[in-house]
Amino acid sequence: MLKLSTNKYGVITLDEKRIRSVIEKLIFDVVDKKSLIKIDFDIKKGSLKKVEIFLDKNSDISIEDQKMLYNQIMFMLLMHFGISNSLVIFSYEN
């Protein structure tokens, strides 16, 4: 569970499945489904520290598309979930 905010009445948390589904929609606008291997989240003390996206090394994604996807993910994290201090890393594997 990811902690989004805390106030005197309690804590607002979010299941990482929701973030994963939104990120997958953004990725699938750029690459096909079989190019995505997995998405890993590094959550420490209820805070999202890192999003690592594993793509097939033969995926057809240009540097410009990767930059655009990075910006879209960062914007989505900030605007939808209020998360502004996390890393987004693209890794390419077999």
Salt bridges, closest charged atoms under 4 A:
GLU16 OE2 - ARG20 NH2 3.14
ASP40 OD2 - LYS38 NZ 3.66
ASP42 OD2 - LYS44 NZ 3.97
GLU52 OE1 - LYS50 NZ 3.76
